[in-house]
Amino acid sequence: MENTRKGRRRAHAAAIATVTAGWGLFATERPASADVTSWLAVGGGYALQRDRRAGENKLAPALSYTLGVGSSPLAPFVLGGLVRGTTFLGYGTDLGVGLRGATGGFARGDWGVAIEADALWRPWKGGNYGRWPLQGALTVGFPWGFQVSAGAQFLSLSNERSAVGGFAVLELDLLRLTLMRQGGTERWWRNPAPAGGHLAEGDSAATY
């Protein structure tokens, strides 16, 4: 009887040790959770907006700023959310939230493109330029955090006037320049720990 109990205790101990060792091996070898893509850009350029009440087009300097996060930068395609503000000097500021889809190269601070769709709040000039427009934007990314963004406003999310206009700005994305950056620019300025880690040699993830 005593021998049977001892045998059972040894079996239980062996089972616990096996499970513990297996879990430790699994925890050690499983890949770390992927980092997210991050964007933080500021820039300036020009915008053309139409005064729907007066029937006139107005040109104005524009300032832009964007903040957003997305899925892993190591993927060929990144999907994320974005907050964008655009100030038309002398007129007012659009504030919007939307979705951005970007190539992996764009997310990693290299060459690439991103497209976005935003819903805007435009509280200025009494609604003459629209109040709740939709916006589409295309951003072309270059190394060193530089990017060119162009967008257009149209339609309306309310029963008020639709917006008609657009903007084009040159931006610097501070996170594409620093935290996210990897690729060709590292020949001159090494980034030892980019978000998500460096792409493995021969990785199949798209470069652009």
N, C-alpha and C positions, 0 to 999 in steps of 0.2 A: 504493500500500500504506500509506504513511505517512498519507495523507489518510483512508483507511478507518479506521485506528486512532484518529486524532484524532476522527473522527465518532462512533466507538463510545464513546470516553471522554466526549465531550460528552453523548451519549445517556444513559450511566450516571449522569453528574452531574445531569442534568436529572431523571431518574427518582428519584434519592435526594432531591433538593431537593423534588420534588413530594410524595413520601411523608412527608418530615419536616414539611413545611408542613401537610399534611393531618392528621397525627397531632397536631401542635401545636394546630390549630384544633379537633380533636375533644376534646383534653384540656382546652382552655380552655372550650368551650361545654357539655361534659357536666355535669350537675348534681352537686353535691357529695354524698357519701354521707350518707344521712339519719341523724340522731342517733336514739338509742334513747330510749324513755320510761323514766323512773326514778321510783321511789316510796320514800319513807322517812317513816313515820308513827309517832306515839306517841299514846296516849290512855288514857282510863279510863272506867269505868262499873260495871256490875253483871253478875253471872252467876248462873244457877240450874243446879245440878248434882244429879243423883240418885245417892244411895248405894245401889247395887244390892243390896248384902248386907243392909243394914238396912232397905231399902225406904222411905227418907226423902229428901225434897228439901231441899237446902241452898242458901241465898242467900249470896253473898260479893261483896265489892268486887273488881273486875277491872282489871288493867292490860294494855294491848295494845301491840304494836310490830310493824311490818311493814317489810320491805325487799324490793324487787324491781325487775326491769327488763322492758321489753317492746319491741314493734316501734315503728315510727315514730309519733310523736305527731301527725303531720299526716294520718294515715289516719282514716277514719270509725270504724274499729273497731281496737282494739289488743289483741294477745294477748301475754301474758308469763308469767314465772315469779315466784313469791313465796315468801318465808320469813316465817312468822307465828309469833309467840310470844304467849301469853296467860297471865298470872299470876293465879291465884285466891288472893287473900290469905288466909292461914291454911291453905291446902291444898297448892298446888304450881303448877308451870308446864307448860303444853302447848307443845310445839315441833313445827312442821309445815312441810312444803313442799307447794306446789300450783301450780295454773294459775289465772291471772286473765284474764278478758276484760273490756274496758272500752270505753266510748264515747270518741270523740275529744275531746269536751268535758272529760270526766273527766281524760284524759291531759294536756290542756293547762291544767289548773288552773282550769277553769271549771265550770259546771253539768254534771253527768253521773252515770252509774252504772257500777258494776263488780260482777261476780260472780266467785266463786272456788270452787274445790274443792280441799281439802287432805287430806293423810294426816298424822295426828298421832301423836306419841309422848307418852304420859301416864304418867310413872314414879312417880306419887305415890299415897299412901294404899293401898298394897298391892293395887292393881287393883280396889278396891271401886267405883270410878267408871269403870271401863274402862281398857284399857291401850293399844290401838292403834286409836283411833276414826277414822272419816271425819268431815269437817266441810265444810259448805257455808256460804258467807257472802255477804251482799249489802251493798255500800257505796254510799251516796248522797253524791256530792261536791258541795260548794258552792264559790263563789269564796273567795279568800284562804286556800286550803289546808284549810279545815274540811271534815269529813266525818263521817257517822254510819254505823257498821258494826254489823251484827247477824248472828250466826252460830248454827248448831246442830250438835251432835255426835251421832252415831248409829252404829249397827252396830259392827263390829270387823274389823280386818285379820288378827286372829289367832283362835285358838280360845278366847280368854279372854272375860270379860264384855264386853258391848256398853256403850257410853256412852249416856247420855240426859241432855241438857242444852243450854244455850245461853248466849249473852252479847249484850249491847248496850253499845256504847261510843261516846263522842264522841272523835274523833281530829283531830290536826293533822298534815297531811302537809307536811313542811318543804320537799320538792322541788316539790310542786305549788304551794307558796307562792312559791318563788324561781325555780329553774332552768327549770321547765316552764311557768310562768304566762304566759298571754297572754289576750286577750279584753277583756271589759268593765272589769275592774279596772285596766286600763292608762290609763284616763281619769284616775285618781288617782295611780297609781304605774307609770310606764313601765318595761317590761322591754326593754332595747335588743337583747338577743340570747337569746331563749328557745331551748331545745333544739329543733333541727329548723328554726328560723327561723319567722317569722310566716307565717300563712296568707295567700296572695295575695288581693287584693281580688276578691270574687266567686268564690273557690275553692269547688268543689263538695263538698269534704269536709264531713261532718256537723258541726254545731256541738255537738250534745249526744251 
